[in-house]
Amino acid sequence: MKPTVVILTRHFPYFGVAAEALAAKTTCIVANTSALRKWIDNENYFGIHYPGSSDKLVSLINEVVRTELGEVELWDWDEVVKQLETVYTA
């Protein structure tokens, strides 16, 4: 069984956790009310309603641990700079 990160908090602004999980090729389940909902793609990041039921969480965990990790695109610092430049020059 592969590891899965589960973050079930209403407010979680730390994207570093999400990036580290992706870099480690680890799927995540996050509350769809936190800032991490922007990462939900149903391939690597899965969302669950907050507050949710334990039955739905167990079902989603069972589904996710059997799912192959989708394609992960990790940017190097040069790409991060390019993306920031497009935001500030637009």
Buried (B, 14 or more C-beta within 10 A) or exposed (E): EEEBBBBBEEEBEEEEBBEEBBEEEBBBBBBEBBBBBEBBEEEBBBBBEBEBEEEEBEEBBEEBEEBEEEEEEEEEEEEEEEEEEEEEEE
